[in-house]
Amino acid sequence: MLAKLKKLDWITLLILMLFMVVSTLIIYSATIDNQQFGPQRLYYDNVRNYILGFVVLICAALIDYRWVAKFSILFYGLGIILLIAVFFFGSEINGAKGWFKLPMGLSFQPAELMKLLLILMVAKMLSRSDGEKLSTVRDVLPIGVIVLIPFVIVLMQPDLGNAIIYLVIMLGMLWIGNIKYSHVLIGLAIIIAGVILAINLYTNFHDEIKQILSNYGKGHWVARIDTFLDPDKADPNASYQLRKSMTAIGSGRFSGDGFLKGNSVHNNYIPYVYSDAIFVAIAEEFGFLGSSIILLIYFLLLYRMIIASIHSSTFLGSYIIIGIVSMFVFQIFQNIGMLLGIMPITGITLPFISYGGTSLLMNMMALGIVMSVQIHRDREDPFALT
């Protein structure tokens, strides 16, 4: 075990420690003057979550990822069961029934866990091709079905953000898995045509679609779509967060107003600034300079992961890491993009910075799996003879 610990990626661990400091300080700033969240001391909870997260990361790193992937179908099945169970035994938060309430005021979101389980499952399926071109019938279609099942279930919660991440993970892994270029072109043509058709249908039948979605309790989707497609014409109440977010980000200018000084906009006008909208607090207090440094740190983390993927001794390890990289890249782009008005608003958190126990623990576990690929790179496959 000591030999494995010595192989941990200490640069990545230092990056995570830096994220812990930044995250805790920003959550403190975002809640200290808030009567609703200040007394709960969410910044203390964030430190506790990070400490637990480091434990989870190290445990995941010490376990051979090939052993975990061997039973990926069982883990995948367990994830599907949890996603279904949450409809019957879960709690509703912010309009989505996707959490299990746990003791000590904790909660668990199965949709977050499903992202990792899906990556393991898809990576296992892709590794069967040994780097050869993927077959439509043998590889692409089965993977599509595997992803479609949790996508539909999570979409029904409704949790559009995590559902979209499942698709992004699949696309990123199929690309690295050596999908045929003809399949890529066909897929792009279908996606572009589908988006154009959807926008036209939505524009021409706006009131009818709004009524149908409202009948199923999904009326807020219309407000979010309107805010993304045309913020100026959208319901002022629906576009409120976007307008205030852009105001706060712009007010930070180059160097920001300073820690605990630039919190007038994001503390008083933006809901959940400690969670989904935490980038607003960073931009207002530390400006373009601080925001750029955060993005640079993200780039360094992703770079370390891509290098680990390149040096992996197995296709399985490479596919797992690329799935995790795809997940992180989209979450970062989506979270920041929605606050700038270039992406639709969803409930996706900013990795390692936003407050959120389940998302943080799952992200730490994901990096633990990446380190497992690094640690066990030169070790014999435990299932080589099976």
Secondary structure as GFF3:
##gff-version 3
##sequence-region A 1 386
A	DSSP	alpha_helix	2	6	.	.	.	ID=ss1
A	DSSP	alpha_helix	10	31	.	.	.	ID=ss2
A	DSSP	three_ten_helix	38	40	.	.	.	ID=ss3
A	DSSP	alpha_helix	42	62	.	.	.	ID=ss4
A	DSSP	alpha_helix	65	70	.	.	.	ID=ss5
A	DSSP	alpha_helix	72	89	.	.	.	ID=ss6
A	DSSP	beta_strand	91	93	.	.	.	ID=ss7
A	DSSP	beta_strand	96	101	.	.	.	ID=ss8
A	DSSP	three_ten_helix	103	105	.	.	.	ID=ss9
A	DSSP	beta_strand	107	108	.	.	.	ID=ss10
A	DSSP	alpha_helix	110	127	.	.	.	ID=ss11
A	DSSP	pi_helix	136	140	.	.	.	ID=ss12
A	DSSP	alpha_helix	141	155	.	.	.	ID=ss13
A	DSSP	alpha_helix	160	176	.	.	.	ID=ss14
A	DSSP	alpha_helix	181	204	.	.	.	ID=ss15
A	DSSP	alpha_helix	206	215	.	.	.	ID=ss16
A	DSSP	alpha_helix	219	229	.	.	.	ID=ss17
A	DSSP	alpha_helix	240	251	.	.	.	ID=ss18
A	DSSP	alpha_helix	264	269	.	.	.	ID=ss19
A	DSSP	alpha_helix	278	310	.	.	.	ID=ss20
A	DSSP	alpha_helix	315	340	.	.	.	ID=ss21
A	DSSP	alpha_helix	357	375	.	.	.	ID=ss22
###
